[in-house]
Amino acid sequence: MLRFPGLAVVCLGLAGNAAMAQVIEFQSNGMKYQTLTKSGVTVMYAHLENHLHEYAIIQVAVSNGSHGPYVIRPEDFFYERAEDVGTLHAVPARTVIDMLMQKGNGGDVVKLVTQYETSIYGNPHLRSTNGYESRRQAALAFSGSRLKAAAAASALAMVQTKLAPSESTDGAVFFANEGKPLTGGKLVVRTNTDVFEFNPE
């Protein structure tokens, strides 16, 4: 049976850097983060060590410090590798959930849930008003191993979200990469209004 430890409310508190469009890198709880602010919106991410079947995963947090609403989707995320290798597009959360409904089990996601929660517990820069914790509450009602795996993934996964000013969200973004880590490239986020281009790795 999957268990979900209590989750502290988390926050994205790098608003002081909002005026600069410069990537900031820092370590927190053993993970390396990059963060970038454009038009008052801050995007922060780190790689998760665990993979889920064929998917490499990044943990993402988005904070809306602008004066208007801001829409963010997992499909806005791209991992640009060398030209001869090509660009990976993040997959919609529904794709991952459907895969787990067909062939998932609780063991598929329990390590991922543990790592995700561990990473956000100890990160003072993460705070979410509309993210994992609210989705986790909805996932607790499911029974059956495949349903539990899919429900856990749906709680973790970033979904399309419309953030009001001062709201924030967090979630996992999945890339089909044969279960291999994302290396040798850089993350780019292209929303309807901004392009966030992070440092090469």
N, C-alpha and C positions, 0 to 999 in steps of 0.2 A: 504494500500500500504506500502510495506516495505521501510524504508528509511535507508540509510547507512551514518552516520556522517563521515566527513573527518577523515582520519586515519593518525596520525603522523608516520613517518618512525621509526621503532623500532629496537633495537639492543641487541645482546647478547654479553656483554662486560666483560666477566669474564676470559679473556685470561691470566691474571696474575696468575691464579690458575692452568694453564695447566700442570705444572710439577708435581702436586700432584694428586694422584688417591684417593682423599678423598671427601666424600659427604659434601657439604656446605649447610646449611639451612639458609634462611633469609625471612623476611616479606617485602612485597611491596604492597601498595595500598589495604591493608586488606587481602591479600592472602599469604599463606605460600608456599614458593618455596623450592625445593631441586635442587641442581646442581652438576654435576660430569663431570670431564674431563678425557678422555682416549685417548692416541695417538694423542693429539692435538685437538680432537673433544669434544665439550662441549654440554651436554644435560641438559636441565632445564625443570622442570615441576611444575604445581600446579593443584589442584583439582578445577573444576568449580562447584559452588553450584547448578546451574540448571541442569536438566537432559532433555533428548529429547526422549519421549516415553519410551522405555525400556532401553535406553542407559545412563550409567554414563559417564562423560566426564572429560578428563584432558586437560589442555592447555600445549603445548609442544613448546620449541624453541631449535633449533640445530644450532650450529656454527662450521664451518670447519676451524680450525686453523692448520690443517696438511698441508703437502706439495703436497698431491695428492687429486684426487676427492674422495668423500664419498657419498655412497648411503644410504638413510634412508627411511623406509617404515612404515606405521602404523602397519603392521603385525609383526614388530620387537618388539612390546610392549606387555608385559605380566604383569598381576597383580597376584602375588603369595600370596595365602592365606594359612591358616592352612592346614595341610596335609589332614584332613578329609573333607575339603571344596573344595580344588582343585585350579587350576590356570585358570584365565580368560585370553583369548586371545583377543587383540584388533581386531576389525572388519575392513575390507577394507572400505574406504570412499564410494565406489560404493554401498555397502550394505545399508548404511544409506540413501544415495540419492535415491536409488530405493524404499525404504520404504516410504520416503516422497512423491515420485511421485505417490504412490498408495493411501496414506491416510493423506498427510500433508496439512497444511495451514499456512498462514503467521504468525499466532499467535504462532505456534509451535517453531519458531526460533527467533522471534523478541527479546524475553527476553535473549536468549542465545547470540545473536549478541551484544546486549547492554552490557551484562556482559563481554563478550570477549573483546570488544573494550575498556571498562572501565579499565579492568585489564592491557591491554598493553599500554594505554595512560600514566599511572602513574608509569610505571616500567622502571627505568633508565638502567636496565640490559638487556632489550629486544631491539634488533634492527634486522630487517629482510631485506635481500636484495632480497629474492625470496619467499615471504610467502603470508600472508593474503591479504595485500593491492593489490598485483598484481592479485590475484584470485578474489577479490571483484570487480575490474573494469569489469571483464568479466561477473560477475553475474548481473550487473545492467540492462542488455538488456532484461531480461526475463519478461514476463507478465503472468497473471493467478496465482491464489493463490498457487496451487500445484507446478507449475514451479518456482514461486518465493521462496517457502520454500526449494525446492530442490536446487535451484541456491544459496541461502544463505548458506545452509549446505555445498555445494561444495566449496564455498569460505572459510568457516571456517575450513573445514576438512583438516588435513594433508594428503597429497598424496605422493606416491613414488617420491622422489626427488634426483637428483644427484647434489651434491654441489661441485662446484669448490673450490680450496683453497680461503679462505677469504670470502666465501659466507655463508649465513645463511638462515634459513627458520623457520616458525612457523605455528602452526595449532592445531586444536582440534583432539584428539584421542578418539574413542568411544569404550566402553565396554558394551556388553549386560549383564546387571545385574538387570533386572526387575525394572529399574529406581531407584534403591537404590544407595546410595553413596558407594564408594570403601573404605572400612575400614578393619582393622585387618590384614593387609598384607603389601607387599612392591612392588614397581614397579621395574621390570627388563627389560632392553632393550638388545636384542641380535641381533646385526648386523652380517654381514659376517665376520667381523674382530675383533669385541670387544664385551664385555659384561659389561653393566652399571648396577650395582646393588645398589639401593638406600636404605636409612634407612627405617626400619619398621615403620609403622604409628600406 
